Structure formats: structure tokens, C-alpha cells
Amino acid sequence: MVNVYGGEHPPLTFFLFEDLPMVEFLIYLAVGLTIVYSLAHIGISTVCNAFKYH
């Protein structure tokens, strides 16, 4: 099994994405980061509003 990144790779991400082509990996990574960012942004906004109105 070839490690395209060179050096050590985190076991979890390597296990999840080892069978995917590079393009699909990048797409899933971008979508995942977008979802995480959106959820974090909504969460932070909700917390700020909760503190603002109490």
C-alpha cells in the first residue's frame, strides 16, 4: 500500500479514504469542511444570540 502523502498518515483518515481516488477524496473533504464550518457558525451564532437576549 503506497502512502501518497509521504511520512506518517493518521490511521483514521487513512482507513476511511484509502480506497477513494484523489479527486473524490478532495470533494468529500471540501464538503465535510463546509458542513462542519456551517454547523459551527450556526452554533456560535445561536450561543451569541442566547447571551445577548438574556
N, CA, C and O atoms as a Tripos MOL2 file, in Angstrom:
@<TRIPOS>MOLECULE
protein
  216   215    54     0     0
PROTEIN
NO_CHARGES

@<TRIPOS>ATOM
      1 N           0.8530   -1.2010    0.0000 N.3       1 MET1
      2 CA          0.0000    0.0000    0.0000 C.3       1 MET1
      3 C           0.8870    1.2480    0.0000 C.2       1 MET1
      4 O           1.7660    1.3940    0.8500 O.2       1 MET1
      5 N           0.6550    2.1220   -0.9370 N.am      2 VAL2
      6 CA          1.5080    3.2960   -1.0910 C.3       2 VAL2
      7 C           0.8770    4.4910   -0.3880 C.2       2 VAL2
      8 O          -0.3150    4.7570   -0.5410 O.2       2 VAL2
      9 N           1.6880    5.2040    0.3810 N.am      3 ASN3
     10 CA          1.2180    6.4140    1.0500 C.3       3 ASN3
     11 C           1.6130    7.6110    0.1920 C.2       3 ASN3
     12 O           2.7860    7.9830    0.1450 O.2       3 ASN3
     13 N           0.6340    8.2180   -0.4910 N.am      4 VAL4
     14 CA          0.9350    9.2880   -1.4400 C.3       4 VAL4
     15 C           1.3610   10.5700   -0.7450 C.2       4 VAL4
     16 O           1.9870   11.4340   -1.3590 O.2       4 VAL4
     17 N           1.0200   10.7000    0.5500 N.am      5 TYR5
     18 CA          1.3350   11.9490    1.2420 C.3       5 TYR5
     19 C           2.7690   11.9770    1.7410 C.2       5 TYR5
     20 O           3.3060   13.0480    2.0220 O.2       5 TYR5
     21 N           3.4000   10.8040    1.8570 N.am      6 GLY6
     22 CA          4.7430   10.7570    2.4070 C.3       6 GLY6
     23 C           4.6970   10.8770    3.9180 C.2       6 GLY6
     24 O           3.8790   11.6210    4.4590 O.2       6 GLY6
     25 N           5.5750   10.1440    4.6060 N.am      7 GLY7
     26 CA          5.5840   10.2110    6.0590 C.3       7 GLY7
     27 C           4.3950    9.4890    6.6630 C.2       7 GLY7
     28 O           3.6950    8.7390    5.9820 O.2       7 GLY7
     29 N           4.1750    9.7220    7.9440 N.am      8 GLU8
     30 CA          3.0910    9.0380    8.6460 C.3       8 GLU8
     31 C           1.7560    9.6780    8.3150 C.2       8 GLU8
     32 O           1.6580   10.8860    8.1030 O.2       8 GLU8
     33 N           0.7250    8.8320    8.2750 N.am      9 HIS9
     34 CA         -0.6180    9.3280    7.9820 C.3       9 HIS9
     35 C          -1.5240    8.9210    9.1300 C.2       9 HIS9
     36 O          -1.4170    7.7970    9.6220 O.2       9 HIS9
     37 N          -2.4190    9.8070    9.5720 N.am     10 PRO10
     38 CA         -3.3420    9.4500   10.6500 C.3      10 PRO10
     39 C          -4.1260    8.1890   10.2980 C.2      10 PRO10
     40 O          -4.6710    8.0970    9.1970 O.2      10 PRO10
     41 N          -4.1960    7.2200   11.2010 N.am     11 PRO11
     42 CA         -4.8180    5.9270   10.8980 C.3      11 PRO11
     43 C          -6.2860    6.0480   10.4930 C.2      11 PRO11
     44 O          -6.7350    5.3530    9.5820 O.2      11 PRO11
     45 N          -7.0380    6.9280   11.1660 N.am     12 LEU12
     46 CA         -8.4720    7.0140   10.9160 C.3      12 LEU12
     47 C          -8.7550    7.5020    9.5010 C.2      12 LEU12
     48 O          -9.5000    6.8600    8.7600 O.2      12 LEU12
     49 N          -8.1640    8.6350    9.1200 N.am     13 THR13
     50 CA         -8.4110    9.1770    7.7870 C.3      13 THR13
     51 C          -7.8640    8.2310    6.7240 C.2      13 THR13
     52 O          -8.4530    8.0860    5.6530 O.2      13 THR13
     53 N          -6.7410    7.5910    7.0220 N.am     14 PHE14
     54 CA         -6.1670    6.6550    6.0580 C.3      14 PHE14
     55 C          -7.1080    5.4760    5.8570 C.2      14 PHE14
     56 O          -7.2980    5.0070    4.7340 O.2      14 PHE14
     57 N          -7.6930    5.0020    6.9470 N.am     15 PHE15
     58 CA         -8.6310    3.8840    6.8620 C.3      15 PHE15
     59 C          -9.8790    4.2860    6.0870 C.2      15 PHE15
     60 O         -10.3990    3.4950    5.2990 O.2      15 PHE15
     61 N         -10.3620    5.5010    6.3000 N.am     16 LEU16
     62 CA        -11.6020    5.9330    5.6620 C.3      16 LEU16
     63 C         -11.4140    6.1860    4.1710 C.2      16 LEU16
     64 O         -12.2980    5.8690    3.3760 O.2      16 LEU16
     65 N         -10.2830    6.7480    3.7850 N.am     17 PHE17
     66 CA        -10.1450    7.2570    2.4220 C.3      17 PHE17
     67 C          -9.1480    6.4900    1.5660 C.2      17 PHE17
     68 O          -8.8520    6.9080    0.4470 O.2      17 PHE17
     69 N          -8.6150    5.3590    2.0750 N.am     18 GLU18
     70 CA         -7.5680    4.6770    1.3170 C.3      18 GLU18
     71 C          -8.0790    4.1130   -0.0010 C.2      18 GLU18
     72 O          -7.3000    3.9440   -0.9390 O.2      18 GLU18
     73 N          -9.3840    3.8160   -0.0910 N.am     19 ASP19
     74 CA         -9.9290    3.2100   -1.3080 C.3      19 ASP19
     75 C         -10.4760    4.2420   -2.2940 C.2      19 ASP19
     76 O         -10.9060    3.8820   -3.3900 O.2      19 ASP19
     77 N         -10.4630    5.5120   -1.9150 N.am     20 LEU20
     78 CA        -11.0230    6.5400   -2.7920 C.3      20 LEU20
     79 C          -9.9460    7.1460   -3.6780 C.2      20 LEU20
     80 O          -8.8070    7.3080   -3.2410 O.2      20 LEU20
     81 N         -10.2920    7.4830   -4.9190 N.am     21 PRO21
     82 CA         -9.3830    8.2610   -5.7690 C.3      21 PRO21
     83 C          -9.1630    9.6480   -5.1790 C.2      21 PRO21
     84 O          -9.9420   10.1070   -4.3420 O.2      21 PRO21
     85 N          -8.1030   10.3100   -5.6170 N.am     22 MET22
     86 CA         -7.7330   11.6010   -5.0430 C.3      22 MET22
     87 C          -8.8330   12.6370   -5.2380 C.2      22 MET22
     88 O          -9.1080   13.4200   -4.3290 O.2      22 MET22
     89 N          -9.4670   12.6540   -6.4120 N.am     23 VAL23
     90 CA        -10.4960   13.6530   -6.6930 C.3      23 VAL23
     91 C         -11.6730   13.4890   -5.7390 C.2      23 VAL23
     92 O         -12.1630   14.4650   -5.1700 O.2      23 VAL23
     93 N         -12.1210   12.2520   -5.5700 N.am     24 GLU24
     94 CA        -13.2350   12.0120   -4.6550 C.3      24 GLU24
     95 C         -12.8590   12.3910   -3.2340 C.2      24 GLU24
     96 O         -13.6770   12.9390   -2.4940 O.2      24 GLU24
     97 N         -11.6090   12.0980   -2.8490 N.am     25 PHE25
     98 CA        -11.1360   12.4670   -1.5160 C.3      25 PHE25
     99 C         -11.2400   13.9720   -1.3100 C.2      25 PHE25
    100 O         -11.7070   14.4300   -0.2670 O.2      25 PHE25
    101 N         -10.8020   14.7420   -2.3100 N.am     26 LEU26
    102 CA        -10.8390   16.2030   -2.1930 C.3      26 LEU26
    103 C         -12.2760   16.7080   -2.1300 C.2      26 LEU26
    104 O         -12.5790   17.6340   -1.3770 O.2      26 LEU26
    105 N         -13.1670   16.0970   -2.9240 N.am     27 ILE27
    106 CA        -14.5750   16.5080   -2.9140 C.3      27 ILE27
    107 C         -15.1880   16.2470   -1.5430 C.2      27 ILE27
    108 O         -15.8330   17.1230   -0.9670 O.2      27 ILE27
    109 N         -14.9810   15.0260   -1.0190 N.am     28 TYR28
    110 CA        -15.5370   14.7020    0.2960 C.3      28 TYR28
    111 C         -14.9470   15.5990    1.3760 C.2      28 TYR28
    112 O         -15.6480   16.0110    2.3010 O.2      28 TYR28
    113 N         -13.6510   15.9030    1.2560 N.am     29 LEU29
    114 CA        -13.0000   16.7610    2.2360 C.3      29 LEU29
    115 C         -13.6150   18.1560    2.2100 C.2      29 LEU29
    116 O         -13.9100   18.7280    3.2590 O.2      29 LEU29
    117 N         -13.8090   18.7090    1.0000 N.am     30 ALA30
    118 CA        -14.3860   20.0430    0.8660 C.3      30 ALA30
    119 C         -15.8110   20.0840    1.4120 C.2      30 ALA30
    120 O         -16.1780   21.0090    2.1370 O.2      30 ALA30
    121 N         -16.6100   19.0780    1.0600 N.am     31 VAL31
    122 CA        -17.9930   19.0230    1.5400 C.3      31 VAL31
    123 C         -18.0270   18.8810    3.0560 C.2      31 VAL31
    124 O         -18.8130   19.5460    3.7320 O.2      31 VAL31
    125 N         -17.1770   18.0180    3.5830 N.am     32 GLY32
    126 CA        -17.1260   17.8150    5.0290 C.3      32 GLY32
    127 C         -16.7490   19.0850    5.7610 C.2      32 GLY32
    128 O         -17.3670   19.4320    6.7670 O.2      32 GLY32
    129 N         -15.7340   19.7840    5.2600 N.am     33 LEU33
    130 CA        -15.3080   21.0220    5.9070 C.3      33 LEU33
    131 C         -16.3960   22.0800    5.8240 C.2      33 LEU33
    132 O         -16.5990   22.8350    6.7750 O.2      33 LEU33
    133 N         -17.1010   22.1430    4.6910 N.am     34 THR34
    134 CA        -18.1870   23.1110    4.5340 C.3      34 THR34
    135 C         -19.2950   22.8490    5.5470 C.2      34 THR34
    136 O         -19.8040   23.7790    6.1730 O.2      34 THR34
    137 N         -19.6680   21.5730    5.7060 N.am     35 ILE35
    138 CA        -20.7200   21.2170    6.6600 C.3      35 ILE35
    139 C         -20.2850   21.5560    8.0820 C.2      35 ILE35
    140 O         -21.0520   22.1390    8.8480 O.2      35 ILE35
    141 N         -19.0590   21.1930    8.4300 N.am     36 VAL36
    142 CA        -18.5580   21.4680    9.7800 C.3      36 VAL36
    143 C         -18.5350   22.9730   10.0360 C.2      36 VAL36
    144 O         -18.9410   23.4330   11.1040 O.2      36 VAL36
    145 N         -18.0540   23.7430    9.0430 N.am     37 TYR37
    146 CA        -17.9890   25.1900    9.2080 C.3      37 TYR37
    147 C         -19.3840   25.7790    9.3820 C.2      37 TYR37
    148 O         -19.5930   26.6490   10.2270 O.2      37 TYR37
    149 N         -20.3410   25.3050    8.5800 N.am     38 SER38
    150 CA        -21.7120   25.8060    8.6680 C.3      38 SER38
    151 C         -22.3170   25.5030   10.0310 C.2      38 SER38
    152 O         -22.9290   26.3750   10.6490 O.2      38 SER38
    153 N         -22.1470   24.2630   10.5060 N.am     39 LEU39
    154 CA        -22.6930   23.8890   11.8110 C.3      39 LEU39
    155 C         -22.0430   24.7020   12.9220 C.2      39 LEU39
    156 O         -22.7240   25.1490   13.8450 O.2      39 LEU39
    157 N         -20.7370   24.8950   12.8380 N.am     40 ALA40
    158 CA        -20.0380   25.6760   13.8590 C.3      40 ALA40
    159 C         -20.5290   27.1210   13.8430 C.2      40 ALA40
    160 O         -20.7410   27.7210   14.8970 O.2      40 ALA40
    161 N         -20.7070   27.6760   12.6480 N.am     41 HIS41
    162 CA        -21.1590   29.0550   12.5200 C.3      41 HIS41
    163 C         -22.5620   29.2200   13.1140 C.2      41 HIS41
    164 O         -22.8260   30.1820   13.8350 O.2      41 HIS41
    165 N         -23.4570   28.2770   12.8070 N.am     42 ILE42
    166 CA        -24.8150   28.3180   13.3490 C.3      42 ILE42
    167 C         -24.7720   28.1900   14.8700 C.2      42 ILE42
    168 O         -25.4730   28.9120   15.5790 O.2      42 ILE42
    169 N         -23.9510   27.2760   15.3650 N.am     43 GLY43
    170 CA        -23.8420   27.0750   16.8080 C.3      43 GLY43
    171 C         -23.3370   28.3170   17.5140 C.2      43 GLY43
    172 O         -23.8730   28.7070   18.5510 O.2      43 GLY43
    173 N         -22.3060   28.9420   16.9580 N.am     44 ILE44
    174 CA        -21.7420   30.1500   17.5650 C.3      44 ILE44
    175 C         -22.7630   31.2810   17.5370 C.2      44 ILE44
    176 O         -22.9100   32.0070   18.5190 O.2      44 ILE44
    177 N         -23.4680   31.4350   16.4230 N.am     45 SER45
    178 CA        -24.4880   32.4800   16.3160 C.3      45 SER45
    179 C         -25.5910   32.2610   17.3450 C.2      45 SER45
    180 O         -26.0510   33.2120   17.9770 O.2      45 SER45
    181 N         -26.0150   31.0160   17.5130 N.am     46 THR46
    182 CA        -27.0710   30.6900   18.4720 C.3      46 THR46
    183 C         -26.6300   31.0280   19.8890 C.2      46 THR46
    184 O         -27.3910   31.6140   20.6590 O.2      46 THR46
    185 N         -25.4060   30.6620   20.2300 N.am     47 VAL47
    186 CA        -24.8850   30.9430   21.5730 C.3      47 VAL47
    187 C         -24.7890   32.4490   21.8020 C.2      47 VAL47
    188 O         -25.1620   32.9420   22.8670 O.2      47 VAL47
    189 N         -24.2920   33.1760   20.8090 N.am     48 CYS48
    190 CA        -24.1650   34.6280   20.9510 C.3      48 CYS48
    191 C         -25.5350   35.2730   21.1320 C.2      48 CYS48
    192 O         -25.6960   36.1520   21.9790 O.2      48 CYS48
    193 N         -26.5160   34.8500   20.3520 N.am     49 ASN49
    194 CA        -27.8600   35.4040   20.4720 C.3      49 ASN49
    195 C         -28.4660   35.0710   21.8240 C.2      49 ASN49
    196 O         -29.1530   35.9020   22.4180 O.2      49 ASN49
    197 N         -28.2210   33.8670   22.3140 N.am     50 ALA50
    198 CA        -28.7540   33.4610   23.6140 C.3      50 ALA50
    199 C         -28.1890   34.3560   24.7140 C.2      50 ALA50
    200 O         -28.9220   34.7710   25.6120 O.2      50 ALA50
    201 N         -26.9030   34.6540   24.6530 N.am     51 PHE51
    202 CA        -26.3070   35.5220   25.6680 C.3      51 PHE51
    203 C         -26.7850   36.9630   25.5150 C.2      51 PHE51
    204 O         -26.9360   37.6880   26.4980 O.2      51 PHE51
    205 N         -27.0180   37.3630   24.2710 N.am     52 LYS52
    206 CA        -27.4130   38.7410   24.0050 C.3      52 LYS52
    207 C         -28.7930   39.0460   24.5920 C.2      52 LYS52
    208 O         -29.0160   40.1350   25.1220 O.2      52 LYS52
    209 N         -29.7180   38.0840   24.4960 N.am     53 TYR53
    210 CA        -31.1030   38.3540   24.8610 C.3      53 TYR53
    211 C         -31.4360   37.9640   26.2960 C.2      53 TYR53
    212 O         -32.5880   38.0900   26.7120 O.2      53 TYR53
    213 N         -30.4460   37.4910   27.0660 N.am     54 HIS54
    214 CA        -30.7370   37.1130   28.4520 C.3      54 HIS54
    215 C         -30.0670   38.0580   29.4220 C.2      54 HIS54
    216 O         -30.2010   37.8950   30.6350 O.2      54 HIS54
@<TRIPOS>BOND
     1     1     2 1
     2     2     3 1
     3     3     4 2
     4     3     5 am
     5     5     6 1
     6     6     7 1
     7     7     8 2
     8     7     9 am
     9     9    10 1
    10    10    11 1
    11    11    12 2
    12    11    13 am
    13    13    14 1
    14    14    15 1
    15    15    16 2
    16    15    17 am
    17    17    18 1
    18    18    19 1
    19    19    20 2
    20    19    21 am
    21    21    22 1
    22    22    23 1
    23    23    24 2
    24    23    25 am
    25    25    26 1
    26    26    27 1
    27    27    28 2
    28    27    29 am
    29    29    30 1
    30    30    31 1
    31    31    32 2
    32    31    33 am
    33    33    34 1
    34    34    35 1
    35    35    36 2
    36    35    37 am
    37    37    38 1
    38    38    39 1
    39    39    40 2
    40    39    41 am
    41    41    42 1
    42    42    43 1
    43    43    44 2
    44    43    45 am
    45    45    46 1
    46    46    47 1
    47    47    48 2
    48    47    49 am
    49    49    50 1
    50    50    51 1
    51    51    52 2
    52    51    53 am
    53    53    54 1
    54    54    55 1
    55    55    56 2
    56    55    57 am
    57    57    58 1
    58    58    59 1
    59    59    60 2
    60    59    61 am
    61    61    62 1
    62    62    63 1
    63    63    64 2
    64    63    65 am
    65    65    66 1
    66    66    67 1
    67    67    68 2
    68    67    69 am
    69    69    70 1
    70    70    71 1
    71    71    72 2
    72    71    73 am
    73    73    74 1
    74    74    75 1
    75    75    76 2
    76    75    77 am
    77    77    78 1
    78    78    79 1
    79    79    80 2
    80    79    81 am
    81    81    82 1
    82    82    83 1
    83    83    84 2
    84    83    85 am
    85    85    86 1
    86    86    87 1
    87    87    88 2
    88    87    89 am
    89    89    90 1
    90    90    91 1
    91    91    92 2
    92    91    93 am
    93    93    94 1
    94    94    95 1
    95    95    96 2
    96    95    97 am
    97    97    98 1
    98    98    99 1
    99    99   100 2
   100    99   101 am
   101   101   102 1
   102   102   103 1
   103   103   104 2
   104   103   105 am
   105   105   106 1
   106   106   107 1
   107   107   108 2
   108   107   109 am
   109   109   110 1
   110   110   111 1
   111   111   112 2
   112   111   113 am
   113   113   114 1
   114   114   115 1
   115   115   116 2
   116   115   117 am
   117   117   118 1
   118   118   119 1
   119   119   120 2
   120   119   121 am
   121   121   122 1
   122   122   123 1
   123   123   124 2
   124   123   125 am
   125   125   126 1
   126   126   127 1
   127   127   128 2
   128   127   129 am
   129   129   130 1
   130   130   131 1
   131   131   132 2
   132   131   133 am
   133   133   134 1
   134   134   135 1
   135   135   136 2
   136   135   137 am
   137   137   138 1
   138   138   139 1
   139   139   140 2
   140   139   141 am
   141   141   142 1
   142   142   143 1
   143   143   144 2
   144   143   145 am
   145   145   146 1
   146   146   147 1
   147   147   148 2
   148   147   149 am
   149   149   150 1
   150   150   151 1
   151   151   152 2
   152   151   153 am
   153   153   154 1
   154   154   155 1
   155   155   156 2
   156   155   157 am
   157   157   158 1
   158   158   159 1
   159   159   160 2
   160   159   161 am
   161   161   162 1
   162   162   163 1
   163   163   164 2
   164   163   165 am
   165   165   166 1
   166   166   167 1
   167   167   168 2
   168   167   169 am
   169   169   170 1
   170   170   171 1
   171   171   172 2
   172   171   173 am
   173   173   174 1
   174   174   175 1
   175   175   176 2
   176   175   177 am
   177   177   178 1
   178   178   179 1
   179   179   180 2
   180   179   181 am
   181   181   182 1
   182   182   183 1
   183   183   184 2
   184   183   185 am
   185   185   186 1
   186   186   187 1
   187   187   188 2
   188   187   189 am
   189   189   190 1
   190   190   191 1
   191   191   192 2
   192   191   193 am
   193   193   194 1
   194   194   195 1
   195   195   196 2
   196   195   197 am
   197   197   198 1
   198   198   199 1
   199   199   200 2
   200   199   201 am
   201   201   202 1
   202   202   203 1
   203   203   204 2
   204   203   205 am
   205   205   206 1
   206   206   207 1
   207   207   208 2
   208   207   209 am
   209   209   210 1
   210   210   211 1
   211   211   212 2
   212   211   213 am
   213   213   214 1
   214   214   215 1
   215   215   216 2
@<TRIPOS>SUBSTRUCTURE
     1 MET1         2 RESIDUE 1 A MET
     2 VAL2         6 RESIDUE 1 A VAL
     3 ASN3        10 RESIDUE 1 A ASN
     4 VAL4        14 RESIDUE 1 A VAL
     5 TYR5        18 RESIDUE 1 A TYR
     6 GLY6        22 RESIDUE 1 A GLY
     7 GLY7        26 RESIDUE 1 A GLY
     8 GLU8        30 RESIDUE 1 A GLU
     9 HIS9        34 RESIDUE 1 A HIS
    10 PRO10       38 RESIDUE 1 A PRO
    11 PRO11       42 RESIDUE 1 A PRO
    12 LEU12       46 RESIDUE 1 A LEU
    13 THR13       50 RESIDUE 1 A THR
    14 PHE14       54 RESIDUE 1 A PHE
    15 PHE15       58 RESIDUE 1 A PHE
    16 LEU16       62 RESIDUE 1 A LEU
    17 PHE17       66 RESIDUE 1 A PHE
    18 GLU18       70 RESIDUE 1 A GLU
    19 ASP19       74 RESIDUE 1 A ASP
    20 LEU20       78 RESIDUE 1 A LEU
    21 PRO21       82 RESIDUE 1 A PRO
    22 MET22       86 RESIDUE 1 A MET
    23 VAL23       90 RESIDUE 1 A VAL
    24 GLU24       94 RESIDUE 1 A GLU
    25 PHE25       98 RESIDUE 1 A PHE
    26 LEU26      102 RESIDUE 1 A LEU
    27 ILE27      106 RESIDUE 1 A ILE
    28 TYR28      110 RESIDUE 1 A TYR
    29 LEU29      114 RESIDUE 1 A LEU
    30 ALA30      118 RESIDUE 1 A ALA
    31 VAL31      122 RESIDUE 1 A VAL
    32 GLY32      126 RESIDUE 1 A GLY
    33 LEU33      130 RESIDUE 1 A LEU
    34 THR34      134 RESIDUE 1 A THR
    35 ILE35      138 RESIDUE 1 A ILE
    36 VAL36      142 RESIDUE 1 A VAL
    37 TYR37      146 RESIDUE 1 A TYR
    38 SER38      150 RESIDUE 1 A SER
    39 LEU39      154 RESIDUE 1 A LEU
    40 ALA40      158 RESIDUE 1 A ALA
    41 HIS41      162 RESIDUE 1 A HIS
    42 ILE42      166 RESIDUE 1 A ILE
    43 GLY43      170 RESIDUE 1 A GLY
    44 ILE44      174 RESIDUE 1 A ILE
    45 SER45      178 RESIDUE 1 A SER
    46 THR46      182 RESIDUE 1 A THR
    47 VAL47      186 RESIDUE 1 A VAL
    48 CYS48      190 RESIDUE 1 A CYS
    49 ASN49      194 RESIDUE 1 A ASN
    50 ALA50      198 RESIDUE 1 A ALA
    51 PHE51      202 RESIDUE 1 A PHE
    52 LYS52      206 RESIDUE 1 A LYS
    53 TYR53      210 RESIDUE 1 A TYR
    54 HIS54      214 RESIDUE 1 A HIS
